[in-house]
């Protein structure tokens, strides 16, 4: 009943939408101040140094809030709309998943291909029942492990071959980067092109995502927000994830950099079922297949292909968005959440300062989406609990 009421209100609110871009002469929706206060509090509590929030629908941006600095350094420049962020595991759904789905759409691979078809190195090592779809849903039975710096890709493949599966493929969800490291290599083996080149040609450039790429060059490093290195110090324009660094900065699980406005283009394409501004990069059926629930275990975990729907990692869903919504998080401080029922997306990219307070940061993501929902659908605000992630010291 709630979902139907949300949909009706969404149609009323957005039937003839005025887009509120950052430089628009129109005022943003009422209620956006609460998001601003939430982000100020996150900075005060030392969770983030700065960041950007974008809320929109398939037509464009409805609300934008830019705050804070690109790092914790005293002379750091402020975050702007053009600041580039290391989007970490968002790479899985912005680059790798759509690349695999595009190849499946074209008939160049099948989601039910046994992994040994593309990785003959796994033959005879108990991996015959692992399918491509199991990698996309993190139900392969594979677990993460350390890679050799001498030949990291070969050590990944050798390690998978030697690893005993943690359960029957398709029966157990266990989030593991190795699944998407293999998918990134799968794209290369199918196409003969590296993941970064294929993703750029197939959909990043066609969508106009001009600031989204692996391996950002020195020329744009000054636009990059900081991430923390192993010693806790900031670095700029170098991928934070240690496995992605070992793999040369291009990997299926992490390594992509981009702006919030570029991610908004991608979200609009997904809400447009594969099309943006008259340019189609994925078929409608492909987007629907990718964002349908593929794995569910006892109502506690629901995953699409690459996408999260309900799991311990789905805090950006917040309170209010529908069960049809989906998204993903990134370790560096980013998240996206998309709800096709309400035609809404919420993007949060931040300069995360402290990775110890994971509960507080998860609650921050949740509260942001809750406040975004309340901002867009004020008539339903009494159905949504007041957002409060609490002081860091209490976590």
N, C-alpha and C positions, 0 to 999 in steps of 0.2 A: 504493500500500500504506500509506504514511504517513497519507494522508487518511482511509482506512477505520479505521485504528487510532485516530486522533484522534477520529473520530465515535463509536466504541465507548466510549472513555474519557469523552467528553462526556456520553453517555447515562447512564453509571454515576454520574458526579459530580453531574449536574443532574437526574436522574430525579425526585428529591423534594427540591427546593432549599429551603434556608433563606436568605432574603434578608438580607444584611448591610447595612442602612442605616447612615447616619452615627451615629444615636443608638440603634442596636440594642444589646441586651444581649449579643449574641453576638460572639465574636471574629471578626475577618476571617480569610480564608484564610491559611495559613502561606505565607511567601514575600513578603508585602507589604512587609516591611522593606527589601527590596532596591530597590523602587521609591522608597521614602522616601530612601534613601541616594543614588540616582541624581538625585533632584530637589535634594537638598542640595548635591550636587556641581555641578549646573547653576547654582545660585545663587552658589556660591563662585567659579565660573569666569566669572561675569558674563554668562551667557547670558540669565537671567531674574531678575526680582525676586521672583516668586512665581507661584502658579497652583493648579490643581486637576486631579486625575486621578480619573476615574470608570471603573470596570470593571463590567460587568453583563451580563445576558442579558434575554430577553423578559419575565421575571418581575420584574425589578427590579435594584437595585444590589447588587453583591457586595463591592466594595471602593471606598473613597473615601479620597483623601489630599489634604488642603488644606495649602498651605505658603506661607511668605513674605508679601510685602506687595503692595498694589495699585499701587505705583509705587516708583521709586528715591528719592523724596523722604524726608528723615530722619523727618518726622512722619507718614508714610503709615500709614493703618490696615492691618491685616492682611487678606489674602484670606480670605473665608469662603465657605460653601456658597451664599450668596445674592449673591456678587459677580457683576456683569454685565460681560461682555467684548464687545469689538468682534470679531465672528467672521469678518470680512473675506470671503474667498472661499468660506467655508462657506455663505455666502448662496446660492451657485450651486446647492447640493444641498438646502438646508433650505427655501428659498423658491421659487426660480425653476424648477428642474427639476420638483418636484412640482406647481407651478402649471400648467406646460405639459402635464404628463402628465394632470392632472385634466381639463383642457380637451379633450385628445385622447380621453380616456375618455368624456367626455360628447358627443363628436362635433362639438364646436364648432370644432375644427381637426384637421388630420391631420399626423402627423410627416413625411409625404412631400409636404406642400404646398410648392410652389415659394415661395421667399421673396417673389417679386414679387406673389403673391396678396395679401399683407398689407402689402407695402411697394411700392406702384406707382411710387414714386420711383426704384426700381432698374431699371425696365423700360428696355431699350435700352442698358444699361450692362454687359452681359456677365455678369449675375448670374442668368440664367434657369435654370441648372442647380443653383443653391444651394437646398437643401431645409432645412426646419426641423430635421430630424435631423442635418444637417451642423453646425448651430450647437451642438447638444447634445453632439456628439462632438469639437468643435474641429477639424473636418475641412472647414470651409467654404472654405478658401483665403484667408480674410481675416486681416489683421494689425492690430495695435494702432497707434494714432496719436494725436496730441495733439488735444484738443477746444478749441473757442473758448469763452471765458468768457461771451461776450455771449449766445449761444444754444447751449449745449452739446449738447442733444439733436438739434437741427437740424444742427449741425456733424458729429455722429456719422453721421447719415443721409447727409448730403452727402458726407462723407469715404468712406463705404462705396461709394456710387454711383460715385465717381471712382476708387476704388482698383482696380488690376489684381490679379486673383486670383493667389495664389502656388501655382499648380498646380490640377489638376482637382479639383472638389469630391468628397469621399469618399475621396481617394487619399493624403492626407498629413495627419498630426496636427501641429498647431501651436497650442499653448495661447495663447488670446488673449481678453482681457476683452471685446472688442467683440462677440464671439458672444453673450455673455450680456447685454450692454447691449441688444442688439437683441431678445433673448428677453423681457427685462423690458418693453420697449415693445410687443412682440407681445401680451403678456398684456393690456396696456391697450387695444390696438386691438381685440382679440377681445371683451373683457368690458365695456369702457367704464369700468372701475375701475382705479385705480393698483395696482401690484404689491403694495404694502404692505397695502392694504385687502383685495385679493382673497386673498392668502395668509393674512391673519388670519382672515377669514371661512371660508375653505375648510378649513383644517387647523390653524393655530396655536392658535386659541381652542378648537376642538373637542377637541384633544389635551391641553388644559390647560396650554399653554406660555405662562403668564401674564406671564413676564418677557422674552419674546422679541418684539422689534419693531424696526422702523426708527425713526430719529429719537427716541431716548430724551429725555424731557423733563427740565428742570432739577431737578425734584423727586427724580429718582433718580440724578442725576449723581454723588452721593457714594457710590453703590454701584458705580460703574463703575471698572474697572481702567484704568490709563493705557495709552495708546499714544504713540508718538513722533511729533512733528510734523516738518516739513521741516528745522527747525533742530536737531533732536535733543532738544528739550524735551518734557515730558509734557503731554498734554491728555486730558480726561475727557469722555466722552459725545458726542464729535464724531467722525464716521467718519474713520479714518486715510487711507483710499484717496483720492487726489486727484481721480480721475475721478468717484467717487461723491459727493464734496463738491461738485464742479462741477454735478452733476446733481441737487443739492438734498438729498442724503442718502438717496434712494431709487433704487436701481439694481439691475439684474439680476445684476451681478457681485459686488457688495459693498454694505455698508451696514447689514446686520442686526446687532443686539446681542442677547445672551442669556446665560443661565446654563447651567452644566454639567448641572444637574438637568433643565432644559427640553430640552436636547439629548438627554439620556437617554430622555425620553419619545418623542422622534422616532425614536431608534434602536430602541426597543422596538416602535414601530409598524411600522418596516421589517421587523424580525425576525418580527413577527406578520403579515406580508404584508398590510399596510394597515389593520390593526385594533389598537386598544388599549383595554383595559377595556370591551369591548363596543361601542365606537364605531368605525365604519369610515369612513375618510377617503379611501382609495384601494382599488380592486379588487385582488384577489390577482394577476390577470394583469397589471395595470399595474405593480405592484411587481416582478414577475418580469421583465417587459419592460425596465423601467428599469435593473435591476441585472444584466442579461445582457450578455455581451461583444458589442459592436456593431462595434467597429473593432479590428483587430489588424494589426500591421505587423512581420513578421519575428520574432515572438515577443518583441520588445523593448517594444512599446507595446500595451496592451489597455485600451480604454475602454468603459464602459457609457454610458447616457444621462445625462450630467452627471457620473457617478461615475468615479473613477479605479480601475483594477484593477492594472495593471502599467505603470509609466512612470517617467521620471526624477523624478516627484513623489510616488511611492508609498512613501516611506520609512516611513510609519506602519504598513505591513503587518508589518514586523519579520520575525523568523524563527519559523516555526511555523504561522501562520495559513494557511488553505487558499487554493488558486487561485481559489476562488469568492468570496473576500472582496473588499471594496471600501471606499472611503472618499474623503476629500478633506482638503486642508490649507488653512490661511489664513495670509496674510503676517504678521498681527499676532501669531501664535504659537499658533494653535489647530490641532487636527486631530481627525478622528474616523475610526475604522476598524471595520467591521462584518463579521462572519463568520457567515453563516447555517449553515454546516456544523457549526460548534462552538457555535452559538447564543451568540455573544459580541460585545460592543462595547467599544471602548476610546476614551474621550474625554480629550483633553488641551487645556486652555485655560491660557495663560500670559501673563505680563507680559513680553514680549520686550524686551530692552534693547539689543541690538546686532544689526543686520541684515547686518553684514559677514561674520560667521562662519556662512555658510549650510551648509557641509558639516558643521560641528559640530552645528548645530541639527537638520539632517536625521538625523544619527546619533542624536541624543538622542531624537527621535520613534521611530526604529526600535528603539532599545534599550528604550524604554518598552513597546512592544508585545511585544517579545521577553520581557521580564520578566513582563508580564501573562500571556502564554501559559504561561510556566514556573510561575507562581503557580497558575494554574487547572488545569494538567495536569502535575503534578510527576513523574509516571511517564515523561514524555517529555523531561524536562529535559536528558538526556544527548544528545538529538538536536539541541539548540539551542546554538549557540555562546555563550560568555560575552559579555555585553554590556559594551562599553567604548567610549564615543565619543571618549575621549582628551582631553587638555588642550587648551583653546582655542589656546594658544600654538603647538601643533604643527600647526594647520590652516592 
